[in-house]
Amino acid sequence: MSTITIEIDSPEKMKLIKALAKEMGAKITVQREKRASEFNSETLKAIKDAREGKTTKCSNFEDYLKKVQ
């Protein structure tokens, strides 16, 4: 079995892909990306911090435990 990932930017194109998959007898699984508006404020802050490099860097799990306590 093979997997193909296709990024679709419109509902019309998605209908075409679904029709093609059906014609081919292929199984189609749709996975939609979350929009920023679907995340809660804590998650949005964590994403912003990560993009800005405001992260805790650890060399291993024991180092992580020391830093988060």
Secondary structure, DSSP 4 states (H G I P E B T S, - for coil): ---------SHHHHHHHHHHHHHHT------PPPPGGGS-HHHHHHHHHHHTT-----SSHHHHHHHH-
